[in-house]
Amino acid sequence: MRLLGAVLLCAWYGVALAAPRVPASDSEALEHLPGRRDDPVQAELRSLRAASNAAPEDSAAAARLARRYFDLANAEGDPRYVGYAEAALRRWPSNDAPVEVLYMRGLLRQYRHDFDTALVDFERVLSREPDHFGARSWRAGLYMVRADYASAARECGALPVEKDDLYAVACRAYVDATTGKTAAAYRGLSETLAADRDVEPGERLWVLTRLGEMAWRLGDAAAADRHFRDALALGRDDNFLLAAYADFLLEQGRAKEAARLLKDWTRSDTLLLRLAMAEKQLGSPDAQPHIQALGERFAAASLRGERLHMGEEARYLLDLKGDPVAALAVGLENWKEQREPRDALVVLEAAAAARDAKAAAPVLKWLEQSRFESERMRRAAASLR
């Protein structure tokens, strides 16, 4: 699931050591996000804001506005949209808020990596609407982030759809591909997608991205590339897809293509990281200012008490700053809350570079127990043993 990012405040692009400025009032604009007056996205947001402002007691209108902001945060990797979404829901702070508010609140909390509270919000939704598909599927995603694969599988089985529905197959494949059954998961998901001619573009993009990752891990680079390109051809901005494809391109030695893919995505930390990695490999003069910008962003987040991009920060320290000891420390701190394969990989590679096999023990245990299939990860683990 798309669990990459953190809420970004006014210091995002400021100097790391600058003192925060308190706005004079709630109505003061700190920064305007880019967008022309004729931009259809901005027109949609204006319409949703107007509807919410015209009926301030209408929780459904507020939830629709918050959801659009949330979708933009995922698409563009710009978490300030999450702050706007939270503001839209401020009128309903209690735990007996309407279901649509509780659900959106759970989405926003998981974006902040407040996973425990997000799970509680989703549980409240399901207690009132047991067939709420969104709450059930996001619970599965959160359990995956925490490497609780048994719970994730239970949530997949409880989805309110038929077992051969693409949603259900994709959910199970997501779990199976992380627990030693990548080939079977890839085959089943590929066949189900091919048989389903009426797939919503957002769902197709998610499935194609996952198929690309699976094919990559299975060693079929041509198929992986095809899946990623098919997803890009849908023409929908998606931060997760761009990050996954960039990681593939970088590992395949195709840094020039990765840089070209990401050149217009510097507002996103996750994508700026990969752009800087590509530029460094290419010896581009743009690499250093981008590396500096990343360092300032991580430092500013730390001053605010926000360490929500620690996986990316660990990779930045390892690959861009050449500090494996610091990368290992940050990666292990991140591992306490977020235990996805990319989080495991940076810990293993940092531990190998720092010559500290003992520190990587929790991740080595996860790799053995999960049976996750990745040649690159196995090589890193072997170097530690």
C-alpha positions in Angstrom: 0.0 0.0 0.0 1.0 3.6 -0.4 2.5 4.2 3.0 5.4 6.4 1.9 5.6 10.2 3.3 4.9 12.5 6.3 3.1 15.7 6.9 5.3 18.7 5.9 5.0 22.1 7.6 6.2 25.6 6.6 9.9 24.8 7.2 9.9 22.2 4.4 12.0 24.2 2.0 13.6 26.5 4.6 17.1 26.4 6.0 17.4 23.5 8.5 18.3 25.7 11.4 15.8 28.5 10.7 13.5 29.2 13.6 9.8 28.4 12.9 7.5 31.3 12.3 4.1 31.3 13.8 1.4 32.7 11.4 -0.5 35.7 12.7 -3.9 33.9 12.1 -5.4 30.7 10.8 -6.3 32.4 7.6 -2.7 33.4 6.7 -1.3 31.5 3.7 2.2 30.2 4.3 2.7 29.0 0.8 0.6 28.4 -2.3 1.0 25.0 -4.0 1.6 25.3 -7.8 -1.4 25.3 -10.0 -2.9 27.4 -12.7 -6.4 28.8 -12.5 -7.4 26.6 -15.5 -5.9 23.5 -13.9 -8.7 20.9 -13.6 -7.3 19.6 -10.3 -7.4 23.1 -8.8 -10.9 23.7 -10.2 -12.0 20.4 -8.6 -10.5 21.5 -5.2 -12.2 24.9 -5.4 -15.5 23.2 -6.0 -15.0 20.7 -3.1 -13.9 23.5 -0.8 -16.9 25.6 -1.7 -19.3 22.7 -1.1 -17.7 22.1 2.3 -17.7 25.8 3.3 -21.3 26.1 2.3 -22.3 23.3 4.6 -19.9 23.3 7.5 -21.9 20.6 9.4 -21.9 18.2 6.4 -19.3 15.6 7.3 -19.6 13.8 3.9 -18.7 17.0 2.1 -15.7 17.5 4.4 -14.6 13.9 3.9 -14.8 14.2 0.1 -12.5 17.3 0.3 -10.1 15.5 2.7 -10.0 12.4 0.4 -9.1 14.5 -2.6 -6.2 16.1 -0.7 -5.1 12.7 0.5 -5.1 11.3 -3.0 -3.0 14.3 -4.2 -0.5 13.7 -1.4 -0.1 10.1 -2.6 0.0 11.0 -6.3 2.5 13.9 -5.9 4.5 12.9 -2.8 3.7 16.3 -1.3 2.5 15.7 2.2 1.3 19.3 2.8 -1.9 18.1 1.2 -2.4 15.9 4.3 -2.3 19.0 6.5 -5.1 20.5 4.4 -7.1 17.3 4.7 -6.7 17.3 8.5 -7.9 20.9 8.6 -11.0 19.9 6.6 -11.9 17.3 9.4 -11.2 19.5 12.4 -14.9 19.9 13.3 -15.2 16.2 14.1 -12.4 15.3 16.6 -14.2 12.7 18.7 -14.2 8.9 18.4 -17.9 8.8 17.7 -17.5 10.9 14.6 -19.3 9.9 11.4 -17.9 6.8 9.7 -16.6 8.8 6.7 -14.6 11.0 9.0 -13.2 8.1 11.1 -12.1 6.4 7.9 -10.4 9.5 6.5 -8.8 10.1 9.9 -7.3 6.6 9.8 -5.9 7.3 6.3 -4.3 10.5 7.4 -2.9 9.0 10.6 -1.3 6.1 8.7 0.2 8.7 6.4 1.9 10.2 9.4 3.0 6.7 10.4 0.7 6.7 13.5 -0.1 3.1 12.7 -1.6 2.1 16.1 -4.1 4.9 16.1 -5.0 4.4 12.4 -5.7 0.7 13.1 -8.0 1.8 15.9 -9.9 4.2 13.6 -10.3 1.5 11.0 -11.6 -0.9 13.7 -14.2 1.7 14.8 -15.3 2.0 11.2 -15.6 -1.8 10.8 -17.5 -2.1 14.1 -20.2 0.1 12.6 -19.9 -1.0 8.9 -18.4 -4.5 8.8 -18.4 -4.5 5.0 -16.4 -1.3 4.7 -14.0 -2.3 2.0 -11.5 0.6 2.5 -11.1 0.1 6.2 -10.5 -3.7 5.7 -8.0 -3.3 2.8 -6.0 -0.5 4.6 -5.8 -2.7 7.7 -4.3 -5.4 5.5 -1.8 -2.9 4.2 -0.8 -1.7 7.7 -0.2 -5.2 8.9 2.0 -5.7 5.8 4.0 -2.7 6.8 4.5 -4.2 10.2 5.4 -7.6 8.8 2.3 -9.2 10.5 1.6 -11.4 7.6 -0.9 -13.7 9.3 -3.1 -10.7 10.3 -2.8 -9.3 6.8 -3.9 -12.6 5.3 -6.9 -12.6 7.6 -7.9 -9.1 6.4 -7.6 -10.2 2.8 -9.8 -13.2 3.5 -12.4 -10.9 5.1 -12.7 -8.4 2.2 -16.3 -8.1 1.2 -15.8 -9.5 -2.3 -15.7 -12.9 -4.0 -12.5 -14.8 -3.5 -11.7 -14.7 -7.3 -12.3 -10.9 -7.5 -9.2 -9.0 -8.6 -9.2 -7.1 -5.3 -9.1 -10.3 -3.3 -6.5 -12.0 -5.5 -4.3 -8.9 -5.4 -4.5 -8.7 -1.6 -3.5 -12.4 -1.2 -0.8 -12.0 -3.8 0.7 -9.1 -1.9 1.0 -11.3 1.2 2.2 -14.4 -0.7 4.8 -12.5 -2.7 6.4 -11.3 0.6 6.4 -14.7 2.2 8.2 -17.0 -0.2 5.6 -17.6 -2.8 6.4 -15.0 -5.4 6.2 -17.1 -8.5 2.7 -18.4 -7.6 1.5 -15.0 -6.6 2.8 -13.4 -9.8 1.2 -16.1 -12.0 -2.2 -15.9 -10.2 -2.3 -12.1 -10.2 -1.2 -11.9 -13.9 -3.9 -14.4 -15.0 -6.6 -12.6 -13.0 -5.7 -9.2 -14.4 -5.7 -10.5 -17.9 -9.2 -12.1 -17.4 -10.7 -8.9 -15.9 -11.4 -6.4 -18.8 -13.2 -3.9 -16.6 -10.5 -2.7 -14.2 -10.6 0.8 -12.8 -7.3 2.7 -13.8 -6.2 3.2 -10.2 -6.6 -0.4 -9.4 -4.8 -1.4 -12.6 -1.9 0.8 -11.8 -1.5 -0.7 -8.3 -1.7 -4.2 -9.7 0.8 -3.5 -12.5 3.2 -1.9 -10.1 3.1 -5.0 -7.9 3.5 -7.3 -10.9 6.6 -5.2 -11.9 8.1 -5.7 -8.4 7.4 -9.4 -8.4 8.9 -10.0 -11.9 11.9 -8.0 -10.8 12.5 -10.2 -7.8 12.0 -13.3 -10.0 14.8 -12.1 -12.2 12.7 -11.3 -15.2 13.8 -7.8 -15.9 12.0 -7.6 -19.3 8.7 -8.4 -17.8 9.3 -6.1 -14.9 10.1 -3.2 -17.2 7.0 -4.0 -19.3 4.7 -3.9 -16.2 6.2 -0.6 -15.0 5.8 1.0 -18.4 2.3 -0.2 -18.7 1.5 1.4 -15.4 3.1 4.7 -16.5 1.1 4.6 -19.7 -2.1 4.9 -17.7 -1.1 8.6 -17.3 -1.8 8.8 -13.6 0.6 10.5 -11.2 1.6 8.0 -8.6 4.6 8.6 -6.2 4.8 4.9 -5.3 5.0 3.7 -8.9 7.7 6.3 -9.8 9.8 5.3 -6.8 9.5 1.6 -7.5 10.4 2.0 -11.2 13.3 4.3 -10.4 14.6 1.7 -7.9 14.4 -0.9 -10.7 16.2 1.3 -13.2 18.9 2.2 -10.7 19.6 -1.4 -9.9 19.6 -2.3 -13.6 22.3 0.4 -14.2 19.9 2.7 -16.1 20.6 5.8 -14.1 20.1 8.1 -17.1 16.5 6.8 -17.5 15.8 7.2 -13.8 17.0 10.8 -13.8 14.8 11.5 -16.8 11.8 9.9 -15.1 12.2 11.9 -12.0 13.5 15.3 -13.2 10.2 17.1 -12.5 9.5 15.5 -9.1 11.8 17.3 -6.7 9.0 18.2 -4.3 8.8 14.6 -3.2 11.4 13.4 -0.7 11.2 9.9 -1.9 11.6 10.8 -5.5 14.3 13.5 -4.9 16.3 10.9 -3.1 16.2 8.6 -6.1 16.9 11.5 -8.5 20.0 12.5 -6.5 21.2 8.8 -6.5 20.8 8.7 -10.3 22.6 12.0 -10.7 25.4 10.9 -8.5 25.9 7.8 -10.6 26.0 9.9 -13.7 28.4 12.5 -12.3 25.8 15.2 -12.8 26.5 18.7 -11.4 22.8 18.6 -10.2 23.6 15.9 -7.7 25.2 18.0 -5.0 22.5 20.7 -4.7 19.9 17.9 -4.5 21.9 16.0 -1.9 22.1 19.2 0.1 18.4 19.9 -0.2 17.6 16.4 1.1 19.9 16.9 4.1 18.2 20.2 4.9 14.8 18.5 4.7 15.8 15.7 7.0 17.3 18.1 9.5 14.2 20.3 9.5 12.0 17.3 10.0 14.2 16.3 13.0 13.9 19.7 14.5 10.1 19.4 14.3 10.2 16.0 16.0 9.2 14.3 12.8 11.2 11.2 11.8 8.7 9.9 9.3 11.1 9.4 6.3 13.7 7.4 8.2 13.9 4.7 5.5 14.7 7.3 2.9 17.0 9.1 5.4 19.0 5.9 6.0 19.4 5.4 2.2 20.5 9.0 1.9 23.1 8.5 4.6 24.4 5.3 3.1 24.4 6.0 -0.7 24.7 9.7 -0.9 26.7 10.7 2.3 28.8 7.5 2.6 28.1 7.1 6.3 27.1 3.5 6.9 27.2 3.8 10.7 24.7 6.6 10.8 22.6 4.9 8.1 22.5 1.7 10.2 21.3 3.6 13.3 18.5 5.4 11.4 17.5 2.3 9.5 17.2 0.2 12.7 15.2 3.0 14.4 12.9 2.9 11.4 12.6 -0.9 11.5 10.9 -0.6 14.9 7.8 0.7 13.2 8.1 0.1 9.5 9.2 -3.3 8.3 8.8 -3.4 4.6 11.4 -5.1 2.3 13.0 -1.8 1.3 13.4 -1.0 5.0 15.1 -4.4 5.5 17.4 -3.9 2.5 18.9 -0.6 3.7 19.6 -2.1 7.1 21.4 -5.1 5.7 23.5 -3.1 3.3 24.3 -0.5 5.9 25.3 -3.2 8.4 27.5 -4.9 5.7 29.2 -1.6 4.9 29.6 -0.8 8.6 30.9 -4.4 9.3 28.3 -4.8 12.1 26.5 -8.1 11.5 25.2 -8.2 15.1 23.2 -5.0 14.6 21.4 -6.5 11.6 20.1 -9.5 13.6 16.4 -8.4 13.7 16.3 -8.0 9.9 18.2 -11.3 9.3 15.6 -13.0 11.5 12.8 -11.4 9.5 14.4 -12.5 6.2 14.7 -16.1 7.4 11.1 -16.2 8.9 9.4 -14.4 6.0 11.3 -16.3 3.3 11.2 -13.1 1.3 12.7 -13.7 -2.2 15.3 -11.1 -3.3 18.7 -11.9 -4.8 20.1 -8.5 -3.7 18.9 -9.0 -0.2 20.2 -12.5 0.0 23.6 -11.3 -1.1 23.6 -8.6 1.5 22.6 -11.1 4.2 25.3 -13.6 3.0 28.0 -11.0 3.3 27.0 -10.5 7.0 27.2 -14.2 7.8 
